């Protein structure tokens, strides 16, 4: 593990209590959980930055998607909601 540094920041008392409760349940200390949370956050942000850079590169190279294709793509991710039966509507 690389060298570590001490940092401090403000956090709501309720969050500290939640953190301590989880730490106790997992038999870990608060610092361990905070380090895991920071690493997870950094992983997410690295992926986001990479996706944005990839999108900007694609856009500069003229690789874009039109509105209709985008609507169809997003629509493919959404499961349609079946219509409600008459007796459900009356409730």
C-alpha positions in Angstrom: 0.0 0.0 0.0 1.2 3.5 -0.8 2.0 5.9 2.0 -1.1 7.3 3.6 -2.0 10.8 4.7 -4.5 12.1 7.2 -7.3 14.4 5.8 -10.4 15.8 7.5 -13.7 17.0 6.3 -17.1 17.8 7.7 -19.9 15.2 7.6 -23.3 15.1 9.2 -23.4 13.4 12.6 -26.1 11.0 11.3 -23.7 9.8 8.6 -21.0 9.1 11.1 -23.4 7.1 13.2 -24.5 5.1 10.1 -20.8 4.6 9.2 -19.9 3.4 12.6 -22.9 1.0 12.7 -21.9 -0.6 9.4 -18.2 -0.7 10.5 -19.3 -2.5 13.7 -21.5 -5.0 11.8 -18.6 -5.7 9.4 -16.0 -5.8 12.1 -14.0 -3.1 10.4 -13.0 0.4 11.4 -14.4 3.6 10.1 -11.1 4.4 8.2 -11.4 1.1 6.3 -14.9 1.8 5.2 -14.0 5.4 4.2 -11.1 4.2 2.1 -13.3 1.7 0.3 -15.9 4.4 -0.3 -13.3 6.8 -1.7 -11.8 4.1 -3.9 -15.2 3.2 -5.3 -16.0 6.9 -5.9 -12.6 7.4 -7.7 -13.3 4.3 -9.9 -16.7 5.6 -10.9 -15.2 9.1 -11.7 -12.4 7.6 -13.8 -14.9 5.6 -15.8 -17.0 8.7 -16.3 -14.1 10.8 -17.4 -13.0 8.1 -19.9 -16.5 7.9 -21.3 -16.7 11.6 -21.7 -13.3 11.8 -23.4 -14.4 8.9 -25.7 -17.6 10.7 -26.6 -15.7 14.0 -27.3 -13.3 12.1 -29.6 -16.1 10.4 -31.4 -17.9 13.7 -31.9 -14.8 15.4 -33.2 -14.5 12.5 -35.7 -18.1 13.0 -36.9 -19.3 9.9 -35.2 -22.7 11.1 -33.8 -26.1 9.5 -33.5 -29.3 11.2 -34.7 -32.4 11.8 -32.5 -34.4 8.9 -33.9 -31.6 6.4 -33.4 -31.0 7.7 -29.9 -34.7 7.5 -29.0 -34.8 3.9 -30.3 -31.6 3.0 -28.3 -33.0 4.5 -25.0 -36.4 2.9 -25.7 -34.7 -0.5 -25.9 -33.5 -0.1 -22.3 -36.9 0.6 -21.0 -39.4 -2.2 -20.2 -42.9 -1.1 -21.3 -45.4 -0.9 -18.5 -48.4 -3.1 -19.3 -51.8 -1.4 -19.3 -53.7 -1.7 -16.0 -56.8 -3.9 -15.8 -60.2 -2.2 -15.3 -60.6 -3.4 -11.7 -57.1 -1.9 -10.9 -58.1 1.5 -12.3 -61.2 1.7 -10.1 -59.2 1.5 -6.9 
